[in-house]
Amino acid sequence: MKTLPWLCAVLMAGVSATAISVPKQASAEDSLTVVSWGGAYQESQRKAFFEPYAKTGVKVTEGEYNGEIAKIRAMVQSNSVTWDVIDIDTQTALAACAEGDLETIDWKKLGLDRSKFIGGDLQDCAVPNIVYATVIAYDTTKLNPGPTTIGDLFDTKKFPGKRALQKNPFVNLEWALIADGVPTADVYKVLGTPEGVDRAFKKLETIKKDVVWWEAGAQPPQLLADGQVVITSAWNGRIFNAMKADKKPFKIVWDAQAFDWDWWAIPKGGPHVEGAYKFISWSSQPAPMAEQTKYISYGPANKDAIPNISPDVLKDLPTAPDNMKTVLIVDPQFWADNGDQLRERFNAWLAK
Amino acid sequence: MTAVTENIGLDIVTDRDALKRRLRAVERARRLRALVLVLPLFLFIIVSFVIPIGSLLRQAVYDPTIRQYMPQTVAALGAWDGKDLPDEAAFAAVAGDLGAANKAKTIALIGKRLNYEISGIRSKILASGRKAEKLTAGPYKEAMIGIDKIWGERETWSVLKRAGAAYTSFYVLDALDLGLDADGHFAATPAERAIYVTLFLRTLKISLTVTVVTLLLGFPLAYLLAMLPTRTSNLLMIMVLLPFWTSLLVRTTAWFVLLQDNGIINDAIQFLHLSDQPLPLIFSRFGTVVAMTHIQLPFTLLPIYSVMKTISPSYVRAGRSLGAGPFYAFWRIYFPLTVPGIAAGCLLTFILSLGYYITPALVGGPTDQMVSGIIAQAMNSENNWGKASALGGILLIATLILYFVYNRLVGIDKIRLG
């Protein structure tokens, strides 16, 4: 019975091992494989964490993935863990932790004060790393005046043209309800009922023919830059990066943005668990966390990092008080329970 | 005299027998040598192809989660007739199993499996596990229903019983937009969630369209290549092969750049005043078929070309000299000779097209996504390998059926790659 998942797992692990194209290092604690999401985000981690940390004598080998839980599962089940530290999203971390694929974090061993971390007590197997927001953004040269509320995303009369949304029910259904008049605080209560789900889909239906669906985080700034869409949903750091690094005339609308986390986690049974703890502990210190905000506008999860950030940068972070007024805090528990069915329904809805 | 003849006859017979034996020995040795030579390949195919694919496909019908992590419950429900709620023993078994699973951290796997069939039950199972671990004495029926009212519902138990069997029809039925109700009767998936049948039909339709378009474009080109002098045809062939050697992703991205609203093609159309608005070239069926056709064209073209190369020009010349017109000679003599190549090229393109997912995801719209995209999603992000295997298995079986029909129509022995 055991052989079959095991065999598949070996194959999957083989594929993922070649995907990062890094052979397992024989030397014990002087090397570490850290896997993250690529793009501008990993670039910021490289500058703030990986390169400075390498100066302490540990060689950091980087890998990229797209948050595929299957890859982690395959490695753990086949006892061939080659990833020492992973950057993981909330829902995947919860699922992987509950299903026994991640090390339970010992905060004492990390030497960190858990209460200093935003959302630090939300997960057993992960350390909050940054907070980010799924926002809507637009091109100021195309729309002037631009949208100011999430309702405007759904208002094709006031703002005609295509909009890009993530190809996932996640966040879109919440926004549809808010735009339809549901108070932000009640979104998950309403979405938990069949009528609420119908209502959300009905609202999405009103803009369906105007939507382009994106899948990778790098797509939305590109779609906006190409003029393929006039408004897009995106992770705030990606838009910020396009504005800062590529001087794009974009603007972020801070209304009903979906507030969420990224986490550090350690796949269970890896060869460098001690080294992974040291790395996570080091990169969660206020100084490197503040350093990261220079390269991407995600909020450091360590509250102690905030005084180290210049006010100029601070105002663009999802944690800035001005940006937090109408924030929507994503409920990972809701999505763990209802995600499968809502995704199925969403896919069916898209296909029609 | 007769004795001599008999002796000679005997000699001949023994000689013949000896010869036969020797011949057989030699042939056996040769067969053995051949077998030893193919053995590595044979083993390689078994180990790297047949076993993994077979075991993955098995996951479509085999899911031991509940059996493994709730053994007492499965045993207790064995005798349950499914009419009313089960007896006290089953409730005690569930309480025991959930408590143990909570301790062993396997409860999330149970919750995840049941959540496929009953939306939102995952967190209720997790909470039940936490509370059930503290239960020490009965009656368990009231206690469990008190913990959560899902335990007072017949559906929960019938799903539990069905999921507890070693082999399950759930994933395959789900992949066909079907399910079983609490009484074990077939029930169609609610229309708002039914998607897979549409998806399979669409996958076949897109693949067929791409096959036909590549044939319409590829056949004349192959004819031209086969007719031109070698120097010119080699040059043209390189132009066919160059994109063939380029990565699929690169070519798809190139189409993305070309087809977008502010891309070269739309700009040109608007510059020529053929249309006032950008045409929906991208995120549409049109874009998907164009990009897939570009990628698949060499697969259809090359077999046709290599078959055409083997057709002697004297056949058509003979036909012409006997009075056939140019079209008649082509259609009655040349074309039938190319059919084996057409059959091979079309089969290759059709089957490869069934597996596309990156191209439709990048240049297609939401109504152009194909089955493989959903399989990848089930595998990678939902970690639902049962669903992925069921969808993959159905696609495989559908392909085999089509192959069988194709064989009947064209005859697989007639297919030639050159």
Contacts between the chains, C-beta under 8 A, distances in Angstrom:
chain1	res1	chain2	res2	distance
A	1	B	64	6.1
A	3	B	55	7.7
A	4	B	55	4.3
A	4	B	58	6.4
A	4	B	59	7.2
A	4	B	62	7.8
A	5	B	59	7.9
A	7	B	51	6.8
A	7	B	52	6.1
A	7	B	55	5.6
A	8	B	52	6.4
A	8	B	55	6.2
A	8	B	56	5.7
A	8	B	59	7.8
A	8	B	385	7.5
A	11	B	52	5.4
A	66	B	380	7.4
A	67	B	381	7.2
A	68	B	380	4.1
A	68	B	381	6.5
A	69	B	380	7.5
A	69	B	381	6.9
A	69	B	383	4.8
A	70	B	379	5.7
A	70	B	380	5.1
A	70	B	381	7.9
A	70	B	383	5.4
A	70	B	385	7.8
A	71	B	380	7.7
A	73	B	383	6.2
A	95	B	108	7.3
A	95	B	112	7.7
A	95	B	383	7.4
A	98	B	105	7.4
A	98	B	107	7.7
A	98	B	108	3.3
A	98	B	111	8.0
A	98	B	126	7.6
A	99	B	108	5.1
A	99	B	109	5.8
A	99	B	112	7.3
A	100	B	105	5.3
A	100	B	106	7.4
A	100	B	108	8.0
A	167	B	366	7.5
A	192	B	120	7.7
A	201	B	192	7.7
A	212	B	283	5.6
A	213	B	365	8.0
A	213	B	366	5.8
A	215	B	361	6.4
A	226	B	260	5.7
A	226	B	261	7.6
A	226	B	262	5.9
A	227	B	261	6.5
A	227	B	262	4.7
A	228	B	260	5.5
A	228	B	261	5.4
A	228	B	262	7.2
A	228	B	282	7.7
A	333	B	123	6.4
A	336	B	122	6.3
A	336	B	123	7.1
A	337	B	115	7.0
A	337	B	119	7.7
A	337	B	120	4.8
A	337	B	121	7.9
A	337	B	122	4.9
A	337	B	123	4.8
A	338	B	119	6.1
A	338	B	120	5.6
A	340	B	115	6.1
A	340	B	116	6.3
A	340	B	119	7.2
A	340	B	382	6.5
A	340	B	384	7.4
A	341	B	119	3.9
A	341	B	120	7.7
A	341	B	193	7.1
A	343	B	377	7.9
A	343	B	382	7.1
A	344	B	193	5.0
A	344	B	195	6.9
A	345	B	192	5.6
A	345	B	193	4.9
A	347	B	195	5.5
A	347	B	369	7.9
A	347	B	374	6.8
A	348	B	192	6.3
A	348	B	193	5.3
A	348	B	194	6.1
A	348	B	195	3.7
A	348	B	198	7.9
A	349	B	192	7.0
A	350	B	366	3.8
A	350	B	367	7.3
A	350	B	369	7.4
A	351	B	195	5.3
A	351	B	198	5.6
A	351	B	199	6.5
A	351	B	202	7.7
A	351	B	366	6.8
A	351	B	367	6.0
A	351	B	369	6.9
A	352	B	198	7.9
A	352	B	367	7.5
